[in-house]
Amino acid sequence: MAGFVREHAGPFILSVLLHGAVIGLLAVGIWNLRPKPTPKPQIALEATVVDESAVNREMKRLEDEESRREQQRREEQERVEQARREREAEEQRLEELKKQRVQEEEAERQRVAAAELATKQKKEQEAKAAAEKKRKADEARLKKEREAELKRRLAEEERRDAAVGAGLLEQYIAQIQARVQRNWNRPPSARPGINCVVHVTQVPGGEVVGVRVGECNGDDSVRASIEAAVLKASPLPEPPDPALFERNLRLEFKPDE
């Protein structure tokens, strides 16, 4: 209420002054209508005219002042409204920029993710293709090696068959048996007619790496003496043809024949 009175104090005062001036003019008019016995009222009329002019000027000044203040209020309100509109426009612009930035960041994130996925898929495809290529190459190599090994074995078998057919294997075994018998020390318990099967393991070059006496009509002393003779005969004679080499040999030990 107090704010309303302060805001409208100027118009209120102006209204009071205007009413007072009207009342004053009416009073002057009534005063002028009464009888004029003497010429003195001429002076009073001039004074009244002067007072009315002053009132009019004051009223005009007050009206101008009020118009000026009203204009200032309107201008101030317009400035406030303009500032509000500019502030809202700026806030909206910033909000749009924020949304645009979020959209751009999301688009960039999706682009990077898509690029990474594409790179990953490409690497996986390249790795898969390389693995498939290597697998095929390994299969081809293994196939070639198997074929080569098969050809080598076939060739060795053919050579071995030819050597066996020529009696070279019998000669080879006979040489080994003869060397073992030359290195055998007959124990006192050995009876005539010893017949034992000896299993010999050798490596290329004839070195004996294992010996075991199988079926044998001799006692433990005979068995031990045969094993010692085989080890003493190492390295064994080489075969006349490499195709005749056997890692595991089966010899018949018959020293009395």
C-alpha positions as CSV (number, residue, x, y, z in Angstrom):
1,M,0.0,0.0,0.0
2,A,2.8,2.4,0.9
3,G,4.5,1.6,-2.4
4,F,1.4,2.4,-4.3
5,V,1.0,5.8,-2.5
6,R,4.7,6.6,-3.3
7,E,4.3,5.6,-6.9
8,H,1.1,7.7,-7.5
9,A,2.1,10.7,-5.2
10,G,2.7,13.0,-8.2
11,P,-0.6,12.4,-9.9
12,F,-2.4,12.7,-6.6
13,I,-0.8,16.1,-5.8
14,L,-1.5,17.3,-9.3
15,S,-5.1,16.2,-9.0
16,V,-5.5,18.1,-5.7
17,L,-3.9,21.2,-7.2
18,L,-6.2,21.0,-10.3
19,H,-9.3,20.7,-8.1
20,G,-8.1,23.6,-6.0
21,A,-7.5,25.7,-9.0
22,V,-11.0,24.9,-10.4
23,I,-12.6,25.8,-7.1
24,G,-10.6,29.0,-7.0
25,L,-11.8,29.9,-10.5
26,L,-15.4,29.2,-9.5
27,A,-15.0,31.4,-6.5
28,V,-13.5,34.1,-8.5
29,G,-16.3,33.8,-11.1
30,I,-18.9,34.1,-8.3
31,W,-17.1,37.0,-6.9
32,N,-17.1,38.8,-10.2
33,L,-20.9,38.2,-10.6
34,R,-21.7,40.3,-7.5
35,P,-22.6,44.1,-8.0
36,K,-19.8,46.5,-8.6
37,P,-20.5,49.8,-6.9
38,T,-17.0,51.2,-7.4
39,P,-14.3,50.9,-10.0
40,K,-12.0,49.2,-7.4
41,P,-12.8,45.6,-8.6
42,Q,-10.8,46.4,-11.8
43,I,-7.6,46.0,-9.8
44,A,-8.9,42.8,-8.3
45,L,-9.7,41.5,-11.8
46,E,-6.3,42.1,-13.0
47,A,-4.9,40.3,-9.9
48,T,-7.2,37.4,-10.6
49,V,-6.1,37.2,-14.1
50,V,-2.5,37.2,-13.0
51,D,-3.2,34.4,-10.5
52,E,-5.0,32.3,-13.0
53,S,-2.1,32.5,-15.4
54,A,0.3,31.5,-12.7
55,V,-2.0,28.5,-11.9
56,N,-2.1,27.5,-15.5
57,R,1.7,27.7,-15.8
58,E,2.1,25.6,-12.6
59,M,-0.5,23.1,-13.9
60,K,1.4,23.0,-17.2
61,R,4.7,22.5,-15.4
62,L,3.2,19.8,-13.2
63,E,1.7,18.1,-16.2
64,D,5.0,18.2,-18.1
65,E,6.8,16.9,-15.1
66,E,4.4,14.1,-14.8
67,S,4.7,13.3,-18.5
68,R,8.4,13.3,-18.3
69,R,8.4,11.0,-15.3
70,E,5.9,8.7,-17.0
71,Q,8.1,8.7,-20.1
72,Q,11.1,7.8,-18.0
73,R,9.2,5.0,-16.3
74,R,8.1,3.7,-19.7
75,E,11.7,3.9,-21.0
76,E,13.0,2.2,-17.9
77,Q,10.4,-0.5,-18.2
78,E,11.4,-0.9,-21.9
79,R,15.1,-1.2,-20.9
80,V,14.3,-3.8,-18.3
81,E,12.1,-5.7,-20.8
82,Q,14.8,-5.5,-23.4
83,A,17.4,-6.7,-21.0
84,R,15.2,-9.6,-20.1
85,R,14.6,-10.5,-23.7
86,E,18.3,-10.3,-24.4
87,R,19.1,-12.4,-21.3
88,E,16.6,-15.0,-22.4
89,A,17.9,-15.0,-25.9
90,E,21.5,-15.4,-24.6
91,E,20.4,-18.3,-22.3
92,Q,18.6,-19.9,-25.2
93,R,21.7,-19.5,-27.4
94,L,23.9,-21.0,-24.8
95,E,21.5,-23.9,-24.3
96,E,21.5,-24.5,-28.1
97,L,25.3,-24.4,-28.1
98,K,25.4,-26.9,-25.3
99,K,23.0,-29.2,-27.1
100,Q,25.0,-28.8,-30.3
101,R,28.2,-29.6,-28.4
102,V,26.7,-32.7,-26.8
103,Q,25.4,-33.9,-30.2
104,E,28.9,-33.2,-31.8
105,E,30.6,-35.1,-28.9
106,E,28.2,-38.0,-29.3
107,A,28.7,-38.0,-33.0
108,E,32.5,-38.0,-32.5
109,R,32.3,-40.8,-30.0
110,Q,30.2,-42.9,-32.4
111,R,32.6,-42.1,-35.2
112,V,35.6,-43.1,-33.1
113,A,33.8,-46.3,-31.9
114,A,32.9,-47.2,-35.5
115,A,36.5,-46.6,-36.7
116,E,37.8,-48.7,-33.8
117,L,35.3,-51.5,-34.6
118,A,36.2,-51.3,-38.3
119,T,39.9,-51.5,-37.5
120,K,39.4,-54.4,-35.1
121,Q,37.3,-56.3,-37.6
122,K,39.9,-55.6,-40.3
123,K,42.7,-56.9,-38.1
124,E,40.6,-60.0,-37.2
125,Q,39.9,-60.6,-40.9
126,E,43.6,-60.2,-41.8
127,A,44.6,-62.4,-38.9
128,K,42.1,-65.0,-39.9
129,A,43.2,-64.8,-43.6
130,A,46.9,-65.1,-42.4
131,A,46.1,-68.1,-40.2
132,E,44.2,-69.8,-43.0
133,K,47.1,-69.1,-45.4
134,K,49.5,-70.5,-42.9
135,R,47.4,-73.5,-42.3
136,K,47.2,-74.3,-46.0
137,A,50.9,-73.7,-46.4
138,D,51.6,-76.0,-43.4
139,E,49.3,-78.6,-44.8
140,A,51.0,-78.4,-48.2
141,R,54.4,-78.6,-46.5
142,L,53.4,-81.6,-44.4
143,K,51.9,-83.3,-47.4
144,K,55.0,-82.7,-49.4
145,E,57.2,-83.9,-46.5
146,R,55.0,-87.0,-46.1
147,E,55.2,-87.7,-49.8
148,A,59.0,-87.2,-49.7
149,E,59.2,-89.5,-46.6
150,L,57.1,-92.1,-48.2
151,K,59.2,-92.0,-51.4
152,R,62.4,-92.2,-49.3
153,R,61.0,-95.2,-47.4
154,L,59.9,-96.9,-50.6
155,A,63.3,-96.3,-52.0
156,E,65.0,-97.7,-48.9
157,E,62.7,-100.7,-48.9
158,E,63.5,-101.3,-52.5
159,R,67.2,-101.0,-51.8
160,R,66.8,-103.2,-48.7
161,D,64.9,-105.8,-50.6
162,A,67.5,-105.8,-53.3
163,A,70.3,-106.1,-50.7
164,V,68.5,-108.9,-48.9
165,G,67.9,-110.6,-52.2
166,A,71.6,-110.4,-52.8
167,G,72.4,-112.0,-49.5
168,L,74.0,-108.9,-48.0
169,L,71.7,-109.0,-44.9
170,E,72.9,-112.5,-44.0
171,Q,76.5,-111.4,-44.4
172,Y,75.9,-108.4,-42.1
173,I,74.3,-110.5,-39.4
174,A,77.0,-113.1,-39.7
175,Q,79.7,-110.4,-39.2
176,I,78.0,-109.1,-36.0
177,Q,77.6,-112.6,-34.6
178,A,81.2,-113.4,-35.4
179,R,82.4,-110.3,-33.6
180,V,80.3,-111.0,-30.5
181,Q,81.6,-114.6,-30.4
182,R,85.2,-113.4,-30.7
183,N,84.6,-111.1,-27.6
184,W,82.9,-113.8,-25.6
185,N,84.6,-115.3,-22.6
186,R,83.1,-118.8,-22.0
187,P,82.2,-119.2,-18.3
188,P,82.9,-122.6,-16.5
189,S,79.2,-123.3,-16.2
190,A,78.6,-123.0,-20.0
191,R,77.6,-126.4,-21.4
192,P,78.1,-127.4,-25.0
193,G,75.3,-126.5,-27.4
194,I,74.5,-123.1,-26.1
195,N,71.6,-121.5,-28.0
196,C,70.4,-118.0,-27.0
197,V,68.5,-115.2,-28.6
198,V,70.1,-111.8,-28.1
199,H,68.2,-108.5,-28.6
200,V,70.6,-105.6,-29.4
201,T,69.9,-101.9,-29.7
202,Q,72.3,-99.8,-31.7
203,V,72.6,-96.3,-33.1
204,P,74.0,-95.2,-36.5
205,G,77.7,-95.9,-36.4
206,G,77.2,-99.3,-34.7
207,E,77.5,-98.1,-31.0
208,V,75.5,-100.5,-28.8
209,V,73.2,-98.7,-26.4
210,G,71.2,-101.7,-25.1
211,V,71.5,-105.5,-24.9
212,R,69.1,-108.1,-23.5
213,V,69.4,-111.9,-23.6
214,G,66.0,-113.6,-24.3
215,E,65.4,-117.3,-24.7
216,C,68.6,-119.1,-23.6
217,N,69.6,-122.6,-22.4
218,G,72.4,-121.2,-20.3
219,D,72.5,-120.1,-16.7
220,D,72.8,-116.6,-15.4
221,S,76.6,-116.6,-15.8
222,V,76.2,-117.5,-19.5
223,R,73.6,-114.8,-20.0
224,A,75.9,-112.2,-18.3
225,S,78.9,-113.3,-20.4
226,I,76.9,-112.9,-23.6
227,E,75.8,-109.4,-22.7
228,A,79.4,-108.5,-21.8
229,A,80.5,-109.9,-25.2
230,V,78.0,-107.7,-27.1
231,L,79.0,-104.5,-25.2
232,K,82.7,-105.4,-25.8
233,A,82.0,-105.8,-29.6
234,S,80.7,-102.2,-29.8
235,P,80.8,-100.5,-32.2
236,L,79.3,-103.2,-34.4
237,P,80.3,-103.6,-38.1
238,E,78.5,-101.3,-40.4
239,P,76.2,-102.9,-43.0
240,P,77.4,-103.2,-46.5
241,D,74.4,-101.2,-47.6
242,P,73.0,-98.4,-45.4
243,A,69.5,-99.7,-46.2
244,L,70.3,-102.8,-44.1
245,F,70.8,-100.8,-40.9
246,E,68.5,-101.9,-38.1
247,R,68.3,-100.1,-34.8
248,N,67.0,-103.2,-33.1
249,L,68.7,-106.4,-34.0
250,R,67.8,-110.0,-33.2
251,L,70.9,-112.3,-33.0
252,E,71.2,-116.0,-32.4
253,F,74.2,-116.8,-30.2
254,K,75.4,-120.3,-31.0
255,P,79.1,-120.4,-30.2
256,D,79.5,-124.2,-30.7
257,E,78.4,-124.3,-34.3
